[in-house]
Amino acid sequence: MFGLDFFANREFLNHEFTNPHFDASTGLSPDELAAGLRQLYDQKLESTPYALLRAEMFAYLYDHVQLEINPLNLFAAKINHQKLLQKYTGLHKAHILSKFAPEGLALQKNAVEWGCRPCIDYHHTLPNWNDIQSLGFPGLLHRAEMRKAELLRDPSATQEQLDFIESVIIVYSAIMRLLCRIRDASLNYPQAQMFSECMTELIAHAPQTIYQAMMMTDLFMMIYEVGLENARTFGLIDRLYEPLYLADLEAGRFTDEEVRELFRYFINKYSAADRWAGQPFGLGGADKNGNYGSSRLTRLILEIYSELNITNPKVHVRYHKSMPEDLLRQVLGMIRSGTSSINLQSDEAVWKAYEKIGIGREISQHYVPQGCYEPTLMGLEEPLICCSWISIPKAVEFAVNNGVDMLTGKAGGTLYCTEPAAYKDFYRRFLVQLDTIVNNVIRAVDLESQYMHLINPSPLYSGTFASCIEKSRDIYNQGAVYSNTSLKLCGIGTAVDSLLIIKKYVYDEKKLTLQEFREILQNNWQGYEDLRIEILNEKNRYANGLTEPDTLARDIYAHLGALIVGRKNQIGGVYRLGADSVMHCIDHAVHVAATPDGRLAGAMFSKNMCGVAGKERQGVTAAMRSVLSIDTSDLVNAAVFDFILHPSAVEGERGMAAFVSLARTYFECGGMVLQGNVFGIEDLYAAQQNPEKYSTLQVRVCGWNEYFVKMTKEKQDDFIRRCRSAQ
């Protein structure tokens, strides 16, 4: 076929990142490269605009980095950069904020006492794959050069604009030199002839075949991710690649089976890289009129992904009610069979949420999910999707302890000198504490955001946006059409359950005074184990389809939506809101004292929009009703329903029909993102006892998948608790 056989080479390919073979003759060692970068930074920091210095550092790396050509991979290139540029964002951030906004640094340092971490998200980015694929590297460079020529003729052009365009030209010129180096190195390997020929084509022009398009993606990823920025999706690759795919088939350049082989190599490369939190790509979706754009290529990609039985990359599939039944069944069938590193995202819910921040469907119909699930208007928007997670349980702690952190004794919230006389007063104080946390977080984020273009200028990222080139402004300097900022909410289940326990035990039944409850929590339940067991057995909890907790959860989200969604930021855009916790239900929880729901100090709290692990006792439909009580139009940054189903519930045709019905009902009732697992609790116990027999058992971990046997015991036990309550 290509002179290579994927399955014959797969074992070697699976270890190509753990056992790389960089050619020392092709460049400097990482230590030498690091020394050269540091020398450049130190010598030019005070004399050169940082946008230009940053570009020169990128160019220095590209010109001197070591290469590897793996002739057994159709996507053969790797570079030995070891993320050496990444540290300069943190280093320069301290330099800039200490000089211009020391209050921002202080707020970020103190934020740990609010149970969160406000910090600009330079990591999750979505380069404009449309322009990357349509222009190619030479086209992106030419566009910047043409804009420079215009600026030189424009008497109103500023030096800042000229410096920006020059930084883009420096970077993309260096990329062209790097591509030539890679092509020339590959000529030493006869087996890499197909790769070499592809490189020659991409040096000359934009991709013209599906192989060239896939290679363009792979090369851009490799070249792009030398700093802090990561491309958190390949884009909607069925749409991006389909015209070339069909043209290749018609012209006889590739057969269908050869395209499948290309995808095996392409997708598996990112599995072998074991990318943190999974490398996303997207599929499907409808236009504003409901016309769903699925294709033969969509199904082919899903088939290959399922065949590989991997957790990484991960797949975002856009859902609309017009989604073909067979495609929905294909996706759900993959989840049912254990390939669960995939989620479904509702176009309708996303469009409504964008409308709430003033963006209509004629624009939002083109959204692309990035990261774990976050919708982004590719080529138009920089949404800074993960600037902070708001710890809702921390507000409960402040409400109980009158604004003082129980773990540190420091004042972190709004201080009160009196006790709330009734539950409505306590709840009002909880909302005040929540507002205090949110306002402090926004203040910290706003302070840093004004200096993003000085901290982390990004000529490579910016060069993919037509608006950045036209405005001649960095993407972190309002170069995008929409410069938005996103926050997320964490721990709703823990917070709701805790508030209801306070209501019942302190105010309704008066079993304890608030002062007595406060002392119990300060002592982490020591000496009150029986009371804790009694509280842990309370059934009036969120995520069980019950009116009181679900209404409370809805009201808390609505309160935060009114406070945050559409709020003006300091960079010409607005704030967006989301409701997923990822790993922060663990690491932010470390900074939250014991909570009234029976949770111990530092223990993890509820993740995403779930209830507390082990407390979702009424099954998946009840949990779904609870999540559907929330207005997702406030949550354009994603609202996630996690499910766990026993295999017996979805087996056979009858089970698949039920699974399809569950998914369609969830989306018809306003749900936004659906993801989950199909396994039995017996499988999890068996995997703990005999991990070697369950090496491929996948479980969904917030926004990505992990192999169960590779998880920590704490995470394994959490899944078992959730599975036990769900089944």
KOLSEKOL-197850 format. One line per 3 residues: number of its first residue (from 1); for each residue x, y, z of C-alpha. Coordinates in steps of 0.5 Angstrom, whole numbers, plus 500, padded with zeros to 3 digits. Layout:
N
NUM	X Y Z ~ ...
This chain:
727
1	500 500 500 ~ 505 505 502 ~ 511 501 503
4	509 501 511 ~ 504 497 515 ~ 501 500 521
7	499 494 525 ~ 506 491 523 ~ 509 497 526
10	504 499 532 ~ 508 496 537 ~ 514 501 535
13	510 507 534 ~ 506 506 541 ~ 513 508 544
16	516 513 539 ~ 515 518 544 ~ 518 514 550
19	524 512 546 ~ 525 518 541 ~ 532 518 537
22	533 525 535 ~ 539 526 531 ~ 545 530 534
25	547 533 528 ~ 541 536 526 ~ 541 542 532
28	543 543 539 ~ 542 539 545 ~ 536 541 549
31	541 544 554 ~ 545 548 549 ~ 538 550 546
34	536 553 553 ~ 542 557 554 ~ 542 560 547
37	534 562 549 ~ 536 565 556 ~ 542 569 553
40	537 572 548 ~ 532 573 553 ~ 537 577 558
43	541 581 552 ~ 535 584 549 ~ 529 584 554
46	531 591 556 ~ 532 594 549 ~ 527 590 544
49	520 590 544 ~ 518 584 547 ~ 513 582 541
52	520 582 537 ~ 524 578 542 ~ 519 573 543
55	519 572 535 ~ 526 572 535 ~ 526 566 541
58	521 562 537 ~ 526 563 531 ~ 532 561 534
61	529 555 537 ~ 526 553 530 ~ 533 554 527
64	537 550 532 ~ 532 545 534 ~ 534 537 533
67	530 533 529 ~ 528 526 529 ~ 525 523 522
70	521 516 524 ~ 521 512 517 ~ 516 507 520
73	511 513 521 ~ 507 516 515 ~ 507 523 520
76	515 522 521 ~ 517 529 524 ~ 519 530 531
79	523 536 534 ~ 527 536 541 ~ 524 543 544
82	522 540 551 ~ 517 546 552 ~ 523 550 553
85	520 557 551 ~ 514 555 556 ~ 517 558 562
88	518 565 559 ~ 511 566 560 ~ 511 565 567
91	518 569 568 ~ 515 575 564 ~ 509 575 567
94	512 576 574 ~ 516 581 571 ~ 510 585 568
97	505 584 573 ~ 510 586 579 ~ 512 593 574
100	505 595 572 ~ 500 591 576 ~ 503 588 583
103	496 588 586 ~ 494 583 581 ~ 500 578 583
106	498 579 590 ~ 490 577 589 ~ 493 571 585
109	497 569 591 ~ 491 570 596 ~ 486 566 591
112	488 560 594 ~ 484 562 600 ~ 478 563 596
115	479 555 594 ~ 481 557 587 ~ 486 560 582
118	485 566 578 ~ 490 566 572 ~ 489 568 565
121	489 561 561 ~ 494 562 555 ~ 494 554 555
124	488 552 551 ~ 488 556 545 ~ 484 554 538
127	488 557 532 ~ 484 558 526 ~ 485 551 522
130	480 554 516 ~ 486 559 514 ~ 491 554 516
133	489 549 511 ~ 487 554 506 ~ 493 558 506
136	498 553 508 ~ 505 556 511 ~ 507 560 505
139	500 563 505 ~ 500 565 512 ~ 507 568 511
142	505 572 505 ~ 499 574 508 ~ 503 578 513
145	508 580 508 ~ 502 583 504 ~ 500 587 511
148	507 589 512 ~ 507 593 505 ~ 500 596 507
151	502 599 513 ~ 509 602 511 ~ 505 606 506
154	500 608 511 ~ 502 614 515 ~ 497 612 521
157	500 606 522 ~ 503 605 529 ~ 510 602 531
160	506 597 535 ~ 503 595 529 ~ 509 594 525
163	512 591 531 ~ 507 586 531 ~ 507 584 523
166	514 584 523 ~ 514 579 529 ~ 509 574 525
169	514 575 519 ~ 520 573 523 ~ 516 567 526
172	513 564 519 ~ 520 565 516 ~ 523 561 521
175	518 556 520 ~ 519 555 513 ~ 526 554 514
178	525 549 519 ~ 520 545 514 ~ 526 545 509
181	531 542 514 ~ 525 537 516 ~ 525 535 508
184	532 535 507 ~ 533 530 513 ~ 528 526 511
187	531 525 504 ~ 536 520 508 ~ 531 515 509
190	528 511 503 ~ 522 509 507 ~ 520 516 508
193	520 518 501 ~ 512 519 501 ~ 513 524 507
196	519 527 504 ~ 515 529 497 ~ 509 531 502
199	514 536 505 ~ 516 539 499 ~ 509 540 497
202	507 544 503 ~ 513 548 503 ~ 511 550 496
205	503 551 497 ~ 497 549 501 ~ 495 542 502
208	492 539 496 ~ 490 532 498 ~ 488 529 505
211	495 526 506 ~ 497 533 506 ~ 492 536 510
214	493 531 515 ~ 500 533 515 ~ 499 540 515
217	495 539 522 ~ 501 535 525 ~ 506 540 523
220	503 545 525 ~ 501 542 532 ~ 509 540 533
223	511 547 531 ~ 506 551 535 ~ 506 547 541
226	513 550 543 ~ 511 555 548 ~ 505 555 553
229	500 555 548 ~ 497 548 546 ~ 492 547 540
232	486 544 544 ~ 483 541 538 ~ 484 539 531
235	478 543 529 ~ 472 539 526 ~ 476 535 521
238	471 531 517 ~ 469 538 515 ~ 476 541 514
241	478 534 510 ~ 472 532 506 ~ 473 536 500
244	480 533 499 ~ 478 526 501 ~ 473 526 496
247	477 529 490 ~ 483 524 492 ~ 478 518 491
250	475 521 485 ~ 482 522 482 ~ 484 515 484
253	490 518 489 ~ 488 514 495 ~ 483 509 496
256	478 508 501 ~ 482 503 505 ~ 489 508 504
259	485 513 507 ~ 484 509 513 ~ 491 507 514
262	493 514 514 ~ 488 516 519 ~ 491 510 523
265	498 513 523 ~ 495 520 524 ~ 491 518 530
268	495 513 533 ~ 501 518 534 ~ 497 523 539
271	495 517 543 ~ 503 515 543 ~ 504 522 545
274	500 521 551 ~ 498 528 551 ~ 495 531 558
277	488 531 558 ~ 487 528 551 ~ 488 531 544
280	481 533 542 ~ 478 533 535 ~ 471 535 533
283	466 532 528 ~ 459 533 525 ~ 454 539 527
286	449 543 524 ~ 448 550 520 ~ 443 555 523
289	437 552 519 ~ 438 545 522 ~ 442 542 516
292	447 537 519 ~ 453 536 516 ~ 455 529 517
295	459 525 511 ~ 462 519 509 ~ 468 521 512
298	465 522 519 ~ 463 515 519 ~ 470 513 517
301	474 517 522 ~ 469 514 528 ~ 470 507 525
304	478 508 525 ~ 478 511 532 ~ 474 505 535
307	478 500 532 ~ 484 503 535 ~ 481 502 542
310	485 508 545 ~ 483 514 550 ~ 487 519 547
313	486 523 542 ~ 478 525 545 ~ 473 526 540
316	467 532 540 ~ 461 530 536 ~ 456 536 535
319	449 534 536 ~ 443 537 533 ~ 436 534 533
322	437 533 525 ~ 443 528 526 ~ 442 522 522
325	440 516 527 ~ 445 511 524 ~ 451 516 526
328	448 517 533 ~ 447 510 534 ~ 455 509 532
331	457 514 537 ~ 453 511 542 ~ 455 504 540
334	462 506 541 ~ 461 509 548 ~ 457 502 550
337	463 498 547 ~ 467 502 552 ~ 470 507 547
340	468 512 551 ~ 473 518 550 ~ 468 521 546
343	462 526 548 ~ 456 529 544 ~ 455 537 545
346	448 540 543 ~ 448 545 537 ~ 442 548 540
349	444 549 547 ~ 450 552 545 ~ 447 557 540
352	442 559 545 ~ 448 561 550 ~ 452 565 545
355	445 569 544 ~ 445 571 551 ~ 452 574 550
358	450 578 544 ~ 452 573 538 ~ 447 570 533
361	446 564 530 ~ 449 566 523 ~ 456 566 527
364	455 561 532 ~ 453 556 527 ~ 461 555 526
367	463 554 533 ~ 468 549 535 ~ 469 545 541
370	476 545 544 ~ 479 543 551 ~ 474 538 554
373	468 541 551 ~ 468 549 551 ~ 465 552 545
376	469 557 541 ~ 468 561 535 ~ 474 559 531
379	478 564 527 ~ 473 570 531 ~ 474 569 538
382	479 568 544 ~ 475 566 550 ~ 481 564 555
385	477 558 557 ~ 480 557 563 ~ 481 563 567
388	479 560 574 ~ 474 555 577 ~ 469 559 582
391	469 554 589 ~ 462 554 591 ~ 463 550 597
394	468 555 599 ~ 462 560 600 ~ 459 555 604
397	465 555 609 ~ 465 563 609 ~ 458 563 610
400	458 558 616 ~ 465 562 619 ~ 463 569 618
403	468 570 612 ~ 474 567 615 ~ 478 561 612
406	477 555 617 ~ 484 552 615 ~ 488 559 615
409	484 563 620 ~ 485 569 615 ~ 479 573 613
412	478 571 606 ~ 470 573 605 ~ 466 578 607
415	466 579 615 ~ 460 579 619 ~ 459 580 627
418	453 577 628 ~ 449 570 627 ~ 444 570 621
421	437 569 625 ~ 434 565 620 ~ 436 560 614
424	434 566 609 ~ 439 570 612 ~ 444 565 612
427	443 563 605 ~ 443 571 603 ~ 450 571 607
430	452 565 602 ~ 450 569 596 ~ 454 575 599
433	460 570 600 ~ 460 567 593 ~ 459 574 590
436	466 576 594 ~ 469 570 591 ~ 467 572 584
439	469 579 584 ~ 476 578 587 ~ 477 573 582
442	474 577 576 ~ 479 583 579 ~ 485 579 579
445	483 576 572 ~ 482 583 569 ~ 488 586 572
448	493 581 568 ~ 488 581 562 ~ 490 588 561
451	498 586 560 ~ 497 579 556 ~ 500 582 550
454	506 584 554 ~ 506 577 558 ~ 505 572 552
457	505 575 545 ~ 503 570 541 ~ 505 571 533
460	504 564 531 ~ 497 564 534 ~ 496 571 532
463	498 569 525 ~ 492 564 523 ~ 487 570 525
466	485 574 519 ~ 483 580 524 ~ 489 580 528
469	493 581 521 ~ 488 586 519 ~ 488 590 525
472	496 588 526 ~ 494 587 533 ~ 496 580 537
475	491 576 539 ~ 492 577 546 ~ 491 585 545
478	484 585 542 ~ 486 582 535 ~ 480 577 535
481	473 579 533 ~ 471 577 540 ~ 476 578 546
484	472 574 551 ~ 474 571 558 ~ 471 565 561
487	470 563 568 ~ 467 556 571 ~ 463 553 577
490	466 548 581 ~ 462 543 587 ~ 455 545 586
493	453 538 589 ~ 457 539 595 ~ 454 546 596
496	447 545 595 ~ 447 539 600 ~ 451 543 605
499	446 548 605 ~ 440 544 606 ~ 443 540 612
502	444 547 615 ~ 437 549 613 ~ 435 542 617
505	439 541 623 ~ 440 549 625 ~ 434 552 623
508	428 547 621 ~ 429 542 627 ~ 434 546 631
511	438 540 633 ~ 445 545 633 ~ 446 552 633
514	450 555 628 ~ 456 556 633 ~ 456 549 635
517	456 546 627 ~ 462 551 626 ~ 466 548 632
520	464 541 629 ~ 467 543 622 ~ 473 547 625
523	475 540 628 ~ 473 536 622 ~ 468 532 625
526	472 529 630 ~ 468 527 636 ~ 462 527 632
529	462 521 628 ~ 455 519 629 ~ 452 525 627
532	456 525 621 ~ 454 518 619 ~ 447 521 620
535	448 527 616 ~ 451 522 610 ~ 445 518 610
538	440 524 609 ~ 437 523 602 ~ 435 530 601
541	441 531 596 ~ 442 534 589 ~ 442 530 583
544	436 525 585 ~ 431 529 581 ~ 428 532 588
547	425 539 588 ~ 428 542 593 ~ 435 541 592
550	434 542 584 ~ 431 548 585 ~ 437 551 590
553	442 548 585 ~ 438 552 579 ~ 438 558 583
556	445 558 585 ~ 447 558 578 ~ 442 563 576
559	445 568 581 ~ 452 567 578 ~ 449 567 571
562	446 574 573 ~ 453 576 576 ~ 458 574 571
565	455 572 564 ~ 456 578 559 ~ 459 582 564
568	464 587 561 ~ 472 585 561 ~ 478 589 561
571	479 587 554 ~ 473 589 550 ~ 469 583 551
574	465 580 556 ~ 465 574 561 ~ 463 567 559
577	461 562 564 ~ 461 554 565 ~ 460 549 570
580	465 543 569 ~ 470 542 575 ~ 475 537 571
583	481 536 576 ~ 479 542 581 ~ 474 538 585
586	480 535 588 ~ 486 540 588 ~ 481 546 589
589	478 542 595 ~ 484 541 599 ~ 483 548 601
592	476 548 603 ~ 475 546 610 ~ 470 540 612
595	463 542 610 ~ 456 541 613 ~ 454 535 608
598	459 530 612 ~ 465 531 607 ~ 472 532 611
601	477 537 610 ~ 481 537 604 ~ 476 531 601
604	474 532 594 ~ 467 535 592 ~ 462 534 587
607	465 534 580 ~ 462 538 574 ~ 454 538 575
610	454 531 578 ~ 452 530 585 ~ 456 528 591
613	460 521 589 ~ 455 516 592 ~ 449 520 593
616	446 520 587 ~ 441 514 589 ~ 436 514 584
619	439 513 578 ~ 441 516 571 ~ 434 519 569
622	433 522 576 ~ 440 525 576 ~ 439 528 569
625	433 531 571 ~ 437 535 576 ~ 442 537 571
628	436 539 566 ~ 433 544 572 ~ 439 548 570
631	439 554 565 ~ 444 552 560 ~ 444 558 556
634	448 562 562 ~ 453 556 561 ~ 456 558 554
637	463 555 557 ~ 460 548 557 ~ 455 545 562
640	456 537 562 ~ 452 531 564 ~ 456 525 566
643	452 518 566 ~ 454 511 569 ~ 450 506 566
646	450 498 567 ~ 451 494 561 ~ 445 491 562
649	441 497 561 ~ 443 498 554 ~ 445 491 551
652	442 489 544 ~ 437 493 540 ~ 432 494 545
655	438 497 550 ~ 440 501 544 ~ 434 504 543
658	433 506 550 ~ 440 509 550 ~ 438 513 544
661	432 516 547 ~ 436 518 553 ~ 440 522 549
664	435 525 545 ~ 431 527 551 ~ 437 530 554
667	438 535 549 ~ 431 536 547 ~ 430 538 554
670	436 543 554 ~ 442 539 556 ~ 448 541 553
673	454 536 553 ~ 453 529 554 ~ 458 524 556
676	459 518 561 ~ 461 510 562 ~ 458 504 561
679	460 499 565 ~ 459 494 571 ~ 461 495 578
682	463 488 578 ~ 468 490 573 ~ 471 496 577
685	472 491 583 ~ 475 486 578 ~ 480 491 575
688	483 493 582 ~ 484 486 584 ~ 487 484 577
691	489 490 573 ~ 493 486 568 ~ 486 483 566
694	483 490 565 ~ 489 494 562 ~ 484 497 556
697	478 498 561 ~ 477 506 560 ~ 473 511 564
700	471 518 563 ~ 475 523 568 ~ 471 529 567
703	473 532 560 ~ 478 526 558 ~ 479 518 559
706	484 514 563 ~ 485 507 563 ~ 482 505 570
709	488 501 572 ~ 493 507 571 ~ 489 511 576
712	490 513 583 ~ 487 509 588 ~ 483 515 590
715	480 516 583 ~ 478 509 583 ~ 475 509 589
718	471 515 587 ~ 468 512 581 ~ 466 506 585
721	462 510 589 ~ 459 513 583 ~ 458 507 580
724	455 504 586 ~ 450 509 587 ~ 448 509 580
727	447 502 579
